[in-house]
Amino acid sequence: MIDVINHAWNWTGITAKTVIDSNDFGNVIIMTTNAITGEFVEELSCQLIASDQLTYKRLLTDSEFLADWNMKSMVRDAQHYLGPLQKTKSIA
């Protein structure tokens, strides 16, 4: 997946080193050379979400961030209309 991300997002100037997390919509959080970046596929954008691991761990305690990241109501709606999500698939 790292090669795909680096190829598809090379126009941003980031280089993915590790995928830290992904959600049911196919969005990923990656570790780059010097920061933690979230790629938000549905918006075709990526943004710095944390400058280091400690800041990222703090972010994981932020209920607003987690609600945006997990998209539980959107996932529930999508599964209602499209059926259950297969483990190897994303909704997007």
Secondary structure, 3 states (H helix, E strand, C coil): CHHHHHHHCHHHCCCEEEEEEECCCCCEEEEECCCEEEEEHHHCEEEEEECCHHHHHHHCCCHHHHHHHHCHHHHHHHHHHHCCCCCCCCCC
